[in-house]
Amino acid sequence: MAVFSLGGTIAMVPGANGVVPTLTAKELLTAVPGLDNIAVELDVRTFRQLPGASLSFADLTELAEAMEGAVRNGVDGVVVTQGTDTIEETAYVLDLLWRNEAPVVVTGAMRNPSMAGADGPANLLAAIRTAASRTARDLGCLVVFNDQIHAARWLRKTHTSSPAAFVSPNHGPIGHVVEGHVDIPLRMERGPVLTSETWRTVKVGLFTVALGDDGELVSAMGKEVDGLVVGAFGVGHVPAGMVPALAKLASVKPVVLASRTGAGPVHERTYGFEGSESDLLARGLIPAGYLDPLKARVLLHLLLASGVGAGSVRKTFAAVGGRGWVPGNSMDEHI
């Protein structure tokens, strides 16, 4: 099994002005009690030493390539440790890039190693157990925290500091680690895998709609990006004053409509007023389904960076958003 460390709270120790990512992957493992009881051989790699907030798409595409190389060299599972600030996004990037059946499990810590009750060792042990389990195969990227196993596609961070910060609001965890045993009673179909020989440099914006927005700010943002995700009110609503700006932008580049609420899908045909979900979709916006705005931005970024066309973007969101996925279909069948 390969363990890749990217830094983050799990690897932080006190510095001059607060904790900073310093521990190597090997040092992380030495702090895990009970690891000797797991019959796995570990290939340990310090891939980055960065706070989660400083990770980039380039870091993750390079990591995915390194993970693929590890599997080609014989490892049968991968664990990634990193900062929790961006796990709900980075894990989904890996989920979209991972083409193998071998488990990929991302974890980290909400409490750094210098704190009482640091959760990093327990999370890392549970992640290694999960990646070593045959029940975790062919599920894409998983996230393990607090002995819960989550699908990366649905995971959200919902608290700034609680060890129970990670939840899957729409679908719940798919499994648990109990008494050292990995239980995954819920199996979900794999989504499409995105590939590209050369990833383009693109900018994808995320605009969260707020009370009184009139379209001026979203127009300004739209001029600077290759695509935009709109985190709208409720089931997909915006102020009427924003509609002309969004319609104009959607006529020239992809604009995805997601809900800022954090749970539940964007609707498609319930409301009919100006600025409602049906009005916006009729004007060319793309529904995100169950994908929250952060996940929708990740998917749109990778799609545009891979060079697919506008029709493929729309079809892929229809597939991945959870309201139109046909089990067994490949990415090519959707695009």
Secondary structure, 3 states (H helix, E strand, C coil): CEEEEEECHHHEEEECCEEEECCCHHHHHHCCCCHHHCCCCCEEEEEEEECHHHCCHHHHHHHHHHHHHHHHCCCCCEEEECCHHHHHHHHHHHHHHCCCCCCEEEECCCCCCCCCCCCHHHHHHHHHHHHCCHHHCCCCEEEEECCEEEECCCCEECCCCCCCCEECCCCCCCEEEECCEEECCCCCCCCCCCCCCCCCCCCEEEEECCCCCCCHHHHHHHCCCCEEEEEEECCCECCHHHHHHHHHHHCCCCEEEEECCCCCCCCCCCCCCCCCHHHHHHCCCEECCCCCHHHHHHHHHHHHHHCCCHHHHHHHHHHHCCCCCCCCCCHHHHC
